Amino acid sequence: MRVVVGLLLLLLGLCGSGAQGDGGGLGQVGEIREFQDTAQRDAVEESTEQNTKQTTSDIWAEVRALRYMVVKLEVYVEMLQRDNSDLQTRLSSSESELLLSKSRIDQLEREAAVQEARLTATESKTSDLEKANTDLQTRLSSSESELLLSKSRIDQLERDNAEKPKVAFYTALTDAGHVGPYNTDITLKYSKVFTNIGNAYNPATGFFTAPVKGVYYLQFTLFGLRIGHMAVTVYKNNQKIMFNVERNDGNYEYFTNSVVLELLAGDKIHLDLPSTYTLFDSTDNHCTFSGSLLFPL
């Protein structure tokens, strides 16, 4: 449109110049100028109208673009709101889980404290048990050492005991009843032998012979029924070492005595019934003679 208006203006200018060359008047010039002014105003108005239409078109385009952008923003905002709602829900859930986690952590810390206290107590008890175990091991080692020594001592004692002579005897006089009185001293022969370990007593002679040097314990018991006296003499190798006498008034009468003697191997012990004295023995074994080796020397 602007190009057309320009061409018209140029054409009018050319026409005016030709008229002046031919001797035209002022009226024509005025008309031409008026026409030119009118054309210019029309051109300006048309240009303004065109610009206005163009501007309006551009504004509507921008408005449409803005509306589109607003719609997009509204959709985006709605999406953001939904996302925000989801995030808030997730945040609430996370906060709840966090609270539960903190509560669980607190509970675990309390349990850990209890376990640590129990562990400390257990460690202390373990230490005490280790000390006690060490003491017991020490005592056990000591006891084992003592046990070994005891076993060794027992073995030695058993060997010594096996080598030690064993001497013990127990005898009774006779089943014949009264013995004596005689006109002379007689050796009492205890003919009923109940025990004779070591065979140190000889019932045929009435003598006990010490098999080894040692300390011996010897004992005799006498019994009488007749009125009068009963007596016995103890000899060591025909040496008198004891004489015992007891009066009997017609009742049952007993008396017992014993000696502890140090004897050499081969020493002999026997009992004599002195003359004029009497004893009594029977199957009840009233008169006995016994002895044993206490320990060798």
Secondary structure, 3 states (H helix, E strand, C coil): CHHHHHHHHHHHHHHHHHHHHCCCCHHHHHHHHHHHHHHHHHHHHHHHHHHHHHHHHHHHHHHHHHHHHHHHHHHHHHHHHHHHHHHHHHHHHHHHHHHHHHHHHHHHHHHHHHHHHHHHHHHHHHHHHHHHHHHHHHHHHHHHHHHHHHHHHHHHHHHHHHHCCCCEEEEECCCCEEECCCCCCEECCCCEEEEEECCCEECCCCEEECCCCEEEEEEEEEEECCCEEEEEEEEECCEEEEEEEEEECCCCEEEEEEEEEEECCCCEEEEEECCCCCEEECCCCCCEEEEEEEEEC
